[in-house]
Each structure stands twice: as C-alpha cells, then as structure tokens.
Amino acid sequence: MDKEKNKPEEKDNQDIPAKEIKVEKEAVYPDEIDKLKNQLQEKEKEAKEALDRLLRVRADFDNYQKRAKKERNEFEKFASEGLIKELLPVMDNLERAMNSANETGEVAPLVKGIKMTIKQFKDTLKNAGLKEIASVGETFDPSKHEAIKLITEHEEKDNTVVEEYEKGYSLHERIIRPSKVGVAKNNKKG
C-alpha cells in the first residue's frame, strides 16, 4: 500500500524540467595575460629571495650553535686554570721540602716545610671560596654531617658531634663534601 502512495510523487518529480546552466567564458585579453605573467614572475622572485634569506639565516644559526658549543667546551676545559695556577706554588714548596729533607737527612725541616705548605694550600683554596665545615661540638646536621658512628660512652648531649673522621667542605655556601663524624647517642645528659 505504501508503494502505491509513492508512485504518484515520483511521477510529479519527473515532470519538472531541469534548468539549463550556461557558463559564459570570460574574454581574456593579451594585456591581462602579460600583467598576470609579470605578477607571477615577481612573486616567484620574491619567494626565491625569501628562501635564500631563510637558508642564510639557518646557516648563520647553525654556525652560531657550533661556535657556542666550541666556546662552552673550551670554557669547561679551562675553567680550573686559575685555581691550578694558584696551586702550582704549593706543589713547588712540597718538592722543595722533600729535596731539603733528602739533602740534609733531617726530619724537622721537612715537617716545618709541609706545615707551611699545608697552610699555603688551605689559603689558596679559601681564596677560591672553599670553607671547612665546623663539626666537633656542633649539633649534628645531616645537611653538613654524615654520621658514620654512634658513640654511646660520652658526656655530650644526644646528637652532638663528638668526633670528626674526615673534614667536610663547602664551596660558596654549597656543601661539596659533608664531614664524616661520630655522634653522641643514648648517654647520661641526653
């Protein structure tokens, strides 16, 4: 029954004539063609110049990156040059002390020379920003101290550093090596 209803509508649609569409071709004049060709050539030239500029900028940037990397490597390679130059006299003094001890056979001048050299060495490192971390008698601070031993037989309060096994150092306020210490624990005053 539904098929019969659709049939009359289909006939109605078939009776409507299709509209004819006419496309008129625009007339193109030779002057306009020449003008368009010139514009195209200009745009091609501009595009080529822009590409050339882009390639030059890219090459300049690549060269800059290579130069910056080389300079950074050179800086890292020679960053410690100043400190090493300051440490060379320390090494010279140690060699002099050893030579003097070998020539004279006496130990006292060697000990004196080594003490002076250690002082010179410490002063050089101090001038470079190195500081010793205070430990014995201080309250244990895990950011500055590394507890390697708990000492139960001691008169100090709990968490007090009572022994230092290895000195700690900071460089410009940054801990570069914590002090290795013994800490009082479970004692009479704690």
C-alpha positions as CSV (number, residue, x, y, z in Angstrom):
1,M,0.0,0.0,0.0
2,D,2.9,2.3,0.8
3,K,4.4,1.7,-2.6
4,E,1.3,2.9,-4.3
5,K,1.4,6.2,-2.5
6,N,5.0,6.8,-3.5
7,K,4.4,6.2,-7.2
8,P,2.4,9.4,-7.9
9,E,5.0,11.6,-6.2
10,E,7.8,10.1,-8.4
11,K,5.8,11.0,-11.5
12,D,5.5,14.6,-10.3
13,N,9.3,14.9,-9.8
14,Q,10.0,13.6,-13.3
15,D,7.8,16.2,-14.9
16,I,9.9,19.1,-13.6
17,P,12.3,20.2,-16.3
18,A,16.0,20.6,-15.4
19,K,17.3,24.1,-15.7
20,E,20.0,24.6,-18.1
21,I,23.1,26.3,-16.8
22,K,25.1,28.3,-19.1
23,V,28.7,29.2,-18.3
24,E,29.9,32.0,-20.3
25,K,33.6,32.1,-20.9
26,E,35.2,35.4,-19.9
27,A,37.2,37.0,-22.5
28,V,40.9,37.2,-21.6
29,Y,42.9,39.9,-23.2
30,P,46.6,39.7,-24.0
31,D,47.4,42.7,-21.8
32,E,45.9,41.0,-18.8
33,I,47.9,37.8,-19.5
34,D,51.1,39.7,-19.7
35,K,50.2,41.5,-16.4
36,L,49.5,38.2,-14.7
37,K,52.7,36.7,-16.0
38,N,54.7,39.6,-14.7
39,Q,53.0,39.3,-11.3
40,L,53.7,35.6,-11.2
41,Q,57.4,36.2,-12.1
42,E,57.6,38.9,-9.3
43,K,56.1,36.5,-6.8
44,E,58.4,33.7,-7.8
45,K,61.4,36.1,-7.5
46,E,60.2,37.2,-4.0
47,A,59.7,33.6,-3.0
48,K,63.2,32.7,-4.2
49,E,64.7,35.7,-2.3
50,A,62.8,34.7,0.9
51,L,64.0,31.1,0.6
52,D,67.6,32.4,0.1
53,R,67.3,34.6,3.2
54,L,65.9,31.7,5.2
55,L,68.7,29.4,4.1
56,R,71.3,32.1,5.1
57,V,69.7,32.6,8.5
58,R,69.6,28.9,9.0
59,A,73.3,28.6,8.1
60,D,74.2,31.5,10.4
61,F,72.2,29.9,13.2
62,D,73.9,26.6,12.7
63,N,77.3,28.3,12.7
64,Y,76.4,30.2,15.9
65,Q,75.4,26.9,17.6
66,K,78.7,25.3,16.6
67,R,80.7,28.3,17.8
68,A,78.8,28.5,21.1
69,K,79.3,24.7,21.7
70,K,83.0,25.1,21.0
71,E,83.3,28.1,23.3
72,R,81.4,26.2,26.1
73,N,83.7,23.2,25.7
74,E,86.8,25.5,25.9
75,F,85.4,27.2,29.0
76,E,84.7,23.9,30.7
77,K,88.1,22.6,29.7
78,F,90.0,25.6,31.1
79,A,87.6,26.6,34.0
80,S,90.0,25.4,36.6
81,E,93.1,27.0,35.0
82,G,93.2,29.9,37.5
83,L,93.0,27.6,40.5
84,I,95.6,25.3,39.1
85,K,98.0,28.2,38.6
86,E,97.5,29.2,42.2
87,L,98.2,25.6,43.4
88,L,101.5,25.3,41.4
89,P,103.5,27.1,44.1
90,V,102.1,24.7,46.7
91,M,103.4,21.8,44.6
92,D,106.8,23.6,44.2
93,N,107.0,24.1,48.0
94,L,106.3,20.4,48.7
95,E,109.1,19.5,46.2
96,R,111.5,21.9,47.9
97,A,110.7,20.4,51.3
98,M,111.3,16.9,50.0
99,N,114.6,17.9,48.3
100,S,115.8,19.6,51.5
101,A,115.0,16.5,53.6
102,N,116.8,14.3,51.1
103,E,119.9,16.6,51.2
104,T,120.1,17.1,54.9
105,G,118.6,13.9,56.2
106,E,116.7,15.8,58.9
107,V,113.0,15.4,59.5
108,A,112.3,18.7,61.4
109,P,112.8,21.0,58.3
110,L,110.6,18.6,56.3
111,V,107.8,18.8,58.9
112,K,108.1,22.6,59.1
113,G,108.0,22.8,55.2
114,I,105.0,20.6,55.0
115,K,103.1,22.6,57.6
116,M,103.9,25.8,55.8
117,T,102.8,24.2,52.5
118,I,99.5,22.9,54.0
119,K,98.8,26.5,55.3
120,Q,99.5,27.9,51.8
121,F,97.3,25.2,50.2
122,K,94.4,26.0,52.6
123,D,94.8,29.7,52.0
124,T,94.7,29.2,48.2
125,L,91.5,27.1,48.5
126,K,89.9,29.6,50.9
127,N,90.6,32.3,48.4
128,A,88.8,30.2,45.8
129,G,85.7,30.1,48.1
130,L,86.3,26.8,50.0
131,K,85.4,26.6,53.7
132,E,85.8,23.9,56.2
133,I,82.6,22.8,57.9
134,A,82.7,23.1,61.7
135,S,81.9,19.7,63.3
136,V,83.1,18.7,66.8
137,G,80.9,20.2,69.5
138,E,78.2,21.2,67.0
139,T,74.7,19.8,66.9
140,F,74.5,17.0,64.2
141,D,73.1,18.5,61.0
142,P,72.5,15.9,58.2
143,S,72.9,18.5,55.5
144,K,76.5,19.1,56.7
145,H,77.5,16.0,58.6
146,E,77.5,12.3,57.7
147,A,77.2,10.1,60.8
148,I,79.4,7.1,60.4
149,K,79.4,6.1,64.1
150,L,77.2,6.5,67.1
151,I,79.1,7.0,70.3
152,T,77.2,5.9,73.5
153,E,80.0,6.4,76.0
154,H,80.3,10.2,76.0
155,E,79.5,13.2,78.2
156,E,77.9,15.3,75.5
157,K,74.2,15.7,74.8
158,D,72.5,13.5,72.2
159,N,73.0,14.5,68.6
160,T,76.2,16.3,69.4
161,V,79.2,15.7,67.1
162,V,82.0,14.4,69.3
163,E,84.5,13.0,66.7
164,E,85.4,14.0,63.2
165,Y,86.9,11.3,60.9
166,E,87.0,13.4,57.7
167,K,86.6,17.1,57.3
168,G,83.7,18.4,55.3
169,Y,83.9,21.4,52.9
170,S,81.5,23.9,51.3
171,L,82.3,25.9,48.1
172,H,80.5,29.3,48.0
173,E,77.9,28.0,50.6
174,R,77.2,24.7,48.7
175,I,78.2,21.6,50.6
176,I,80.6,19.7,48.3
177,R,81.6,17.1,50.9
178,P,79.9,16.5,54.3
179,S,82.0,15.9,57.4
180,K,82.2,12.2,58.4
181,V,81.5,12.3,62.1
182,G,80.8,10.3,65.3
183,V,77.6,11.4,67.1
184,A,76.8,11.1,70.8
185,K,73.7,8.9,71.4
186,N,72.0,7.4,74.5
187,N,74.2,9.0,77.0
188,K,73.9,10.5,80.5
189,K,73.0,14.0,79.6
190,G,70.7,13.1,76.6
